[in-house]
């Protein structure tokens, strides 16, 4: 009897996990969600016109994270967040250094030291999901972000709480 329960659990995992990866995600619908959140509620990305849900903004740099260190900064980022007691929501745009306009968008949820969300370039490209781990204090933040594919990135900068 003691061996039957682990066999059933492993059997469910072996059958259930491949089935979940075979179900296509509604990419177009998810992209529209990002487009609606970012473009309609945050545009233009300026400190003087925050979205109604935000209780702060942040800005900083992003780049490649090698062995847990942020060695290769690639660009800038700016966004807004709503953060309560260790739980919150954020939405941001970013691009390479020297590029004035936003090219990519990221949004997600923060649960303590963990971050979950999605990233998208625009409504015509597919969306990817990410997880992150990081921390922040009264003025600074640092997050490591790992997507479904590709390298590990860092986001580092300062944030401001609205009065």
FIKOLNU-640177 format. One line per 5 residues: number of its first residue (from 1); for each residue y, x, z negated of N, C-alpha, C, CB. Coordinates in steps of 0.1 Angstrom, whole numbers, plus 2048, in hexadecimal, padded with zeros to 3 digits. Atoms other than C-alpha are relative to their C-alpha. Glycine has a CB too. Layout:
<sekols>
NUM = Y/X/Z/Y/X/Z/Y/X/Z/Y/X/Z; ...;
</sekols>
This chain:
<sekols>
1 = 7F4/808/800/800/800/800/80D/809/800/800/7F7/7F4; 7F4/7F7/801/818/81D/7F8/803/806/80D/7FE/80A/7F5; 7FE/7F9/7F3/813/82C/81A/804/7F5/80B/7F3/807/805; 7FD/80B/7F6/818/80A/82D/80F/7FF/802/7F9/7F3/7FB; 7F1/802/7FF/83D/807/825/807/80B/808/806/7FF/7F2;
6 = 7FA/7F6/7F8/847/829/833/7FC/7FF/80F/7FC/80E/7FB; 804/801/7F2/832/823/852/808/7F4/807/7F1/7FD/801; 7F9/80B/7FA/843/801/858/80F/804/802/800/7F4/7F6; 7F2/7FB/7FE/866/811/853/801/809/80C/805/806/7F3; 7FF/7F7/7F5/85F/82D/86B/7FD/7F9/80D/7F5/80C/7FE;
11 = 803/808/7F4/850/815/884/80C/7F8/805/7F5/7F6/7FE; 7F3/808/7FC/870/7FF/883/80A/80A/805/805/7F9/7F3; 7F7/7F6/7FB/885/81E/887/7FD/805/80E/802/80C/7F7; 804/7FB/7F3/871/82B/8A4/801/7F6/80B/7F2/805/800; 7FF/80A/7F6/872/80A/8B6/80F/7FB/801/7F8/7F4/7FD;
16 = 7F3/805/800/895/7FF/8AC/80B/809/805/804/7FC/7F2; 7F5/7F7/7FC/8AA/81E/8B2/801/801/810/7FD/80E/7FA; 7FF/800/7F2/8A1/821/8D7/805/7F3/806/7F3/803/807; 7FB/80D/7FB/8A8/7FC/8DC/80F/7FF/7FE/7F9/7F5/7F8; 7F2/801/802/8CB/800/8CD/808/809/80A/804/804/7F2;
21 = 7F9/7F8/7F6/8D4/81C/8E5/7FF/7FA/80E/7FA/80E/800; 802/806/7F2/8C8/807/903/80A/7F5/802/7F2/7FB/802; 7F6/80B/7FF/8E2/7EC/8FB/80D/805/804/801/7F7/7F3; 7F3/7FB/7FC/902/7F3/90F/80B/7FB/7F8/802/7FD/80F; 7F5/804/807/922/7F3/8FD/80A/7F9/809/807/80C/7F8;
26 = 7F6/806/7F7/93E/7DC/90A/80C/808/801/803/7F2/7FB; 7F6/7F6/7FF/954/7F9/914/80D/7FA/804/7FC/80B/809; 7F4/805/7FB/96E/7E5/926/807/7F8/7F5/7FE/7F7/80C; 7FB/808/80B/972/7CD/908/806/809/7F6/7F6/7F7/7FB; 7FB/7F7/80A/976/7EA/8F0/80C/807/805/7F5/80B/7FC;
31 = 7F4/7F9/7FA/98F/7FC/907/80C/7F6/7FF/7FE/804/80E; 7F5/80A/801/9A4/7DC/907/805/7FF/7F2/7FC/7F2/806; 7FC/800/80E/9A4/7DC/8E1/809/80B/7FD/7F3/800/7F7; 7F7/7F4/803/9B2/7FF/8E0/80D/7FE/807/7F9/80D/805; 7F4/802/7F9/9CB/7F7/8FB/809/7F6/7F9/7FD/7FB/80F;
36 = 7F8/80A/806/9D7/7D8/8E9/805/806/7F3/7F7/7F3/7FC; 7FB/7FB/80D/9D9/7EA/8C7/80B/80B/802/7F4/806/7F9; 7F7/7F5/7FE/9EA/809/8D4/80D/7FC/808/7FA/80B/808; 7F5/802/7F7/A00/7FD/8F1/809/7F4/7FB/7FC/7FC/80D; 7F8/80B/804/A0B/7DB/8E3/807/801/7F2/7F8/7F4/801;
41 = 7FB/800/80E/A10/7E3/8BF/807/80D/7FC/7F4/7FE/7F6; 7FA/7F3/804/A1A/808/8BE/80A/805/80A/7F5/80A/7FE; 7F7/7FB/7F6/A2C/80F/8DF/80E/7FB/7FD/7FC/7FC/80E; 800/7F2/7FE/A44/820/8DF/7FC/808/7F3/80D/806/806; 804/7F8/80C/A35/83B/8C8/80D/807/7FB/7F5/80A/804;
46 = 7F4/7FA/807/A55/841/8B4/800/7FD/7F2/80D/7FB/807; 7FF/802/80E/A5C/844/890/808/7F4/7FC/804/80C/7F9; 7F7/80B/804/A77/82A/891/7FB/7F2/804/80D/802/807; 806/80D/7FC/A60/80E/89F/7F2/7FF/7FD/803/7FE/80F; 80E/801/804/A40/80D/88B/7FA/7F2/802/7FE/805/7F2;
51 = 806/80D/7FF/A27/7F1/890/801/7F9/7F2/7F1/801/804; 7FE/808/80C/A28/7D5/876/7F5/803/7F6/7FF/7F2/803; 80B/7FE/80A/A06/7DF/866/801/80E/7FA/7F3/7FF/807; 800/7F2/805/A0F/804/860/808/801/7F3/806/809/80A; 7F9/7FD/80C/A19/811/83E/803/80F/800/7F9/7FC/7F3;
56 = 7FD/7F2/7FE/A1E/835/84B/7FE/805/80E/7F8/808/7F6; 803/7FA/7F4/A1E/84C/868/7FC/80F/7FE/80C/800/80A; 804/7F2/801/A10/86F/86F/802/807/80E/7F1/800/7FC; 7FF/7F8/7F4/A14/88B/888/7FA/80E/7FD/80F/801/804; 806/7F3/802/A03/8AC/88D/7FA/806/80D/7F5/7FF/7F6;
61 = 807/7F9/7F5/9ED/8C1/8A4/7F1/7FC/800/802/80F/800; 80E/802/7FF/9CA/8BD/8B0/7FA/80C/809/7FC/7F3/807; 806/7F5/7F9/9B2/8D7/8BF/7F1/801/7FD/807/80D/7FD; 80E/7FD/801/98F/8E6/8C0/7FD/805/7F2/7FB/809/80A; 804/7FC/80D/97E/8EA/89E/7F3/809/802/7FD/7F4/7F7;
66 = 80C/7F7/7FE/967/909/89E/7FC/805/7F2/804/80C/809; 806/7FC/80D/951/90F/87F/809/7FB/7F4/7FF/80F/7FF; 7F8/806/80B/967/8F8/86A/80E/805/7FE/7F9/803/7F3; 7F3/7FB/800/987/90A/871/808/7FB/80C/801/810/800; 7F8/805/7F5/9A4/8FD/887/806/80C/807/80A/7F6/7FC;
71 = 7FC/7F4/7F9/9A7/91B/89E/808/7FE/80D/7F5/809/803; 7FB/802/7F2/9B1/90D/8C0/808/7F3/801/7F5/801/80A; 7F8/80C/7FE/9CE/8F4/8BF/802/7FD/80F/80E/801/7F8; 7FF/804/7F2/9D0/8E1/8E0/80C/7F7/803/7F3/7FA/805; 7F5/80A/7FD/9EB/8C6/8DC/805/7FA/7F3/7FA/7F6/809;
76 = 7F9/807/80B/A00/8AF/8C7/7FA/7F1/7FF/80F/7FF/803; 804/80E/802/9F9/88C/8B8/80A/7F9/7F7/7F2/800/7FA; 7F7/808/808/A0D/870/8A9/7FA/7F2/7FE/80E/7FF/807; 806/80D/801/A02/84F/89A/805/7FA/7F3/7F1/801/7FF; 7FD/808/80B/A04/835/87F/7F3/7FD/7F8/807/7F3/804;
81 = 80C/804/808/9ED/82B/862/804/7F6/7F6/7FB/80D/7F9; 7FF/809/80B/9E8/811/848/7F5/804/7F6/7FF/7F1/804; 80A/7FA/809/9D8/820/82A/802/7FA/7F2/802/80F/7FF; 800/805/80D/9CF/80F/809/7FA/80B/7F7/7F9/7F3/7FF; 806/7F7/809/9BB/81E/7ED/7F3/805/807/7FC/7F9/7F2;
86 = 80B/7FA/7FA/9A4/835/801/7FA/7F8/80C/7F5/803/7F7; 805/808/7F4/99F/81B/81D/80C/7FD/809/7F9/7F3/7FB; 7F5/802/7F7/9B5/818/83C/7FC/7FF/80E/80A/80A/7FE; 802/801/7F1/9BA/814/861/80B/80A/806/802/7F2/805; 7F6/7F7/7FA/9CC/82C/879/7FF/7FE/80F/7FE/80E/7FC;
91 = 7FF/800/7F1/9D6/82D/89E/809/80B/804/804/7F2/806; 7F7/7F4/7FC/9E4/84C/8B0/7FE/802/80E/7FC/80C/7F8; 801/7FC/7F3/9EB/85A/8D1/802/80F/800/80B/7FA/809; 7FF/7F1/800/9E8/87F/8DB/800/805/80F/7F5/806/7F8; 800/7F9/7F3/9EC/897/8F8/800/80F/7FE/80C/7FB/809;
96 = 7FF/7F2/800/9EC/8BC/901/80F/804/7FD/7FB/806/80D; 7F2/7FA/802/A0A/8D2/8F7/807/801/80E/7FF/80E/7FA; 7F9/800/7F4/A25/8D0/911/800/7F3/808/7FB/80B/809; 801/80D/7F9/A1C/8AD/91C/808/7F6/7F7/7F1/7FB/802; 7F8/809/808/A36/893/911/7FA/7F3/7FD/80D/7FF/806;
101 = 806/80E/802/A22/873/915/7F3/800/7FA/800/7F9/80E; 80D/802/806/A04/866/903/7F5/7FF/80B/800/7F4/7F6; 80A/801/7F6/9E4/86A/916/7F3/7FA/7FA/7FC/80E/805; 80C/805/806/9C8/862/8FD/804/7F8/7F3/7F7/80B/7FC; 7FD/808/80C/9C6/849/8E0/7F4/800/7F7/804/7F2/804;
106 = 80B/800/80A/9B1/849/8C1/804/7F6/7F5/7FE/80E/7FA; 7FE/809/80B/9AD/82E/8A7/7F4/7FF/7F8/804/7F2/806; 80C/801/808/996/828/88A/804/7FC/7F2/7F9/80C/800; 800/804/80E/990/822/865/7FE/80C/7F8/7F7/7F5/7FD; 802/7F6/80A/992/839/847/7FA/7FA/7F4/80E/808/7FD;
111 = 807/804/80D/97A/835/82A/7FF/80D/7F8/7F2/7F9/803; 800/7F4/809/982/850/810/802/80D/809/7F3/801/7F9; 7FF/7F4/7F8/97A/871/821/7FA/7FF/80E/7F9/80C/7F9; 807/803/7F3/969/861/83F/809/7F8/809/7F3/7F9/7FE; 7F9/807/7F5/978/855/860/7F7/7FC/80B/80C/809/805;
116 = 808/805/7F5/968/83F/87A/809/7F9/80A/7F5/7F6/7FB; 7F7/806/7F6/977/833/89B/7FC/802/80E/80E/804/7FE; 803/7FF/7F2/97A/834/8C0/80C/807/806/7FE/7F3/807; 7F5/7F9/7F9/98E/849/8D9/7FF/7FC/80F/7FE/810/7FE; 7FF/804/7F2/999/840/8FC/80B/807/807/800/7F1/801;
121 = 7F5/7FB/7F9/9AE/84F/917/809/7F5/806/7FB/809/80C; 7F8/80B/7FB/9B9/82F/928/7F6/7F5/803/809/804/80C; 808/80C/7FD/9AC/80D/933/7F5/803/80B/808/7F5/803; 80A/7FD/7F5/999/81D/950/7F5/809/7FD/808/805/80C; 80A/7F6/803/984/836/93E/7F7/7FA/7F5/806/80D/7FB;
126 = 809/805/80A/967/830/927/804/805/7F2/7F1/804/802; 7FC/7FD/80E/96B/830/901/7F5/808/7FA/803/7F3/7F9; 80A/7F9/807/95A/848/8EA/803/7FE/7F1/800/80F/803; 7FF/803/80E/954/844/8C5/7FF/80E/7F8/7F5/7F7/7FA; 800/7F3/807/959/85F/8AA/7FE/7FD/7F1/80D/808/802;
131 = 800/800/80F/954/867/885/807/80C/7FC/7F1/800/7FA; 7F8/7F4/805/969/87E/870/7FE/801/7F1/80E/7FE/804; 800/7FE/80E/96B/88D/84F/80D/809/7FD/7F3/808/7FA; 7F4/7F9/803/98B/89A/83E/806/7FC/7F3/80A/7FE/80C; 7F9/803/80C/9A5/897/824/80F/800/802/7FC/80A/7F4;
136 = 7F2/800/800/9C9/892/81D/806/800/7F2/806/7F3/808; 7F9/801/80D/9E2/896/801/80D/7F8/802/803/80F/7FB; 7F4/808/7FF/A05/888/7FC/808/802/80D/809/803/7F5; 7F8/7FD/7F4/A13/898/81C/7F8/805/80C/80B/809/7FD; 808/7FA/7F5/9F7/8A8/831/7F3/7FA/802/7FF/80F/7FD;
141 = 80D/805/7FD/9D7/89F/842/7F8/80A/808/800/7F2/807; 808/7F8/7F7/9BA/8B2/852/7F3/7F9/801/7FE/80E/7F9; 80D/807/7FD/99C/8A1/863/7F8/808/80A/803/7F2/805; 809/7FB/7F6/97E/8AE/876/7FA/7F4/807/7F5/80A/7FA; 804/80B/7F9/974/896/891/7F5/804/80A/80B/7F9/808;
146 = 80C/7FD/7F7/952/895/8A3/7FD/7F3/808/7F4/804/7F7; 803/80B/7F7/94D/87F/8C1/7F1/7FF/804/809/801/80C; 80D/802/7FB/92E/872/8D2/7FC/80C/808/7FF/7F3/808; 802/7F4/7F7/931/88F/8EB/80B/80A/7FE/7FE/7FC/80E; 7F6/7F6/800/944/8AF/8EC/802/808/7F3/80D/7F9/803;
151 = 7FE/7F7/80B/952/8C8/8D3/805/7F8/7F4/809/80B/803; 7F9/805/80C/95F/8C2/8B0/80F/803/800/7F9/806/7F3; 7F2/7FE/800/984/8BE/8AD/806/7FF/7F2/807/7F5/809; 7F9/802/80C/99D/8C0/891/80D/7F9/803/803/80E/7F9; 7F2/806/800/9BD/8AC/88A/806/804/7F3/7FF/7F0/801;
156 = 7F9/7FA/80C/9D6/8BC/872/80F/7FD/801/7FD/80F/7FF; 7F2/803/7FF/9F9/8B2/869/806/7FA/7F3/803/7F7/80B; 7F9/807/80B/A11/89F/852/801/7F2/802/80E/807/7FE; 7FE/80E/7FF/A14/87B/84A/80B/7FC/7F7/7F4/7F8/7FE; 7F5/805/808/A30/866/83C/7FE/7F1/7FC/80E/801/808;
161 = 801/80E/805/A2E/846/827/80D/7F9/802/7FB/800/7F1; 7F4/807/7FE/A47/82C/831/805/7FB/7F2/7FE/7F4/809; 7FA/806/80D/A5F/820/815/7FF/7F1/800/80E/805/7FE;
</sekols>
